[in-house]
């Protein structure tokens, strides 16, 4: 598909959303930062069917595929149907992001001393869960097996070598450059703060999900935290006791990118994929047929 010609007012990573009603244009001026516009949402997802699918995929050769891969794949698939969630605010204007880029928090080693870093992965709207698994696996293994810093760490190391006063001034210049869309593409590609969403799996640490903050630097509008899996004993429709497996997720969302009805529709579709996870086995176009 040919790229659209960039118009005046567009940014490197997104197209300006034109024709918004006055209220939605007004909101970024009265809530200029992400944290004051952040909505917190929590939901427990039944993962009985998800676990069955993941077990099958592991038997079929997707070694190590887990809940985090599913959460990311389901998010990508839902974005293909509700693309407005892939918007962001910059310079008090609303933009539609050109790509689906997800930042993930990774520990090089699961220990207290293990360094924490981030990876940034670009997905296609039509990606199946197997596609998502392979893209994540490649980047995670690369960062864990390499003693060298990745692009994100190299940028951070460059700034951290500065004296504190110069460091603060440099960050101020970065904010101004970001406001004016003057940040180079190479820096945007490395920045974990310029992405569709950030995901962290606190369940891998043995704890529940956290209500994570958003960052007032960059353009990141959504943060997703995944907690530990748990079992709940409930009554079925016949009054019999059954055990169900659940995963608790917490979302922090910049409310300025879409209205409440749109967010609710997005989350309902996202929830549907947990009950019908097999839909993620095929590309988005095949699911629609």
ABEGO torsion letter per residue (X at the ends): XBBBBBBBGBBAABBBBBGBBAAAAAAAAABABAAAABBBBBBBBBAAAAAAAAAAAAAAGBBGBBAAAAAAAAAAAAAAABAAAABBBBGGBBBBBABBBBBBBBBABBBAABBBBBBBBBBBAABBAAAAAAAAAAAAAAAAABABBBAAAAAAAAAAABBAAAAAAAAAAAAAAAAAGABBAAAAAABAABBABBBBBAAAAGBBBBBBBBBABEABABBBBBBBBBBBBBBBAAGBBBBBBBBBBBBBBBAAABBAAAAAAAAAAAAAAAABAAAAABBAAAAAX
